[in-house]
Amino acid sequence: MSPSPDIITVDVRGEICPVPLIKATEAMKAASPGQNIAMLTDFPPAILVVTNAAIKNGWDVKIESMTTSEWKITLVPIGGASITS
């Protein structure tokens, strides 16, 4: 995980579940108010799993295809979303 003032970048390329979900959850917990998360993955099931977890916890999700086998999932907090436990 690499934090910056505006965005946390989580690169889970080469990882399979549950690693993308665990890393996304850790990033959502660590995010400062208003801080976005960008997750890079090459594991298609991670798109659904991470999207479901983010929406459940009050995050908006944007999915971009970077190549035919890599995606960027951007998580944006809605109304100060965060995971506290």
Backbone hydrogen bonds, N-H to C=O, Kabsch-Sander energy under -0.5 kcal/mol:
donor,donor_aa,acceptor,acceptor_aa,energy
2,S,9,T,-2.4
4,S,7,I,-0.9
8,I,36,N,-2.5
9,T,2,S,-2.3
9,T,7,I,-0.5
10,V,8,I,-0.5
10,V,38,A,-3.1
11,D,9,T,-0.5
12,V,10,V,-0.8
12,V,40,L,-2.6
15,E,12,V,-2.2
19,V,16,I,-1.7
22,I,18,P,-2.5
23,K,19,V,-2.9
24,A,20,P,-2.4
25,T,21,L,-2.5
26,E,22,I,-2.4
27,A,23,K,-2.2
28,M,24,A,-2.5
29,K,25,T,-2.0
30,A,26,E,-2.0
31,A,27,A,-1.6
35,Q,32,S,-2.5
36,N,6,D,-2.2
37,I,75,L,-2.3
38,A,8,I,-3.3
39,M,37,I,-0.5
39,M,73,I,-3.0
40,L,10,V,-2.7
41,T,71,W,-2.4
46,A,43,F,-2.0
47,I,43,F,-0.6
47,I,44,P,-1.3
48,L,44,P,-0.8
49,V,45,P,-2.2
50,V,46,A,-2.7
51,T,47,I,-2.0
52,N,48,L,-2.6
53,A,49,V,-2.1
54,A,50,V,-2.6
55,I,51,T,-2.6
56,K,52,N,-2.2
57,N,53,A,-1.3
58,G,55,I,-1.7
59,W,54,A,-2.4
60,D,76,V,-3.5
62,K,74,T,-2.3
64,E,72,K,-2.6
66,M,64,E,-0.6
66,M,70,E,-2.4
67,T,70,E,-1.7
70,E,67,T,-0.7
71,W,41,T,-3.0
72,K,64,E,-2.8
73,I,39,M,-3.0
73,I,71,W,-0.5
74,T,62,K,-3.3
74,T,72,K,-0.6
75,L,37,I,-3.2
75,L,73,I,-0.6
76,V,60,D,-2.6
76,V,74,T,-0.5
78,I,58,G,-2.0
79,G,77,P,-0.6
83,I,28,M,-0.6
84,T,82,S,-0.5
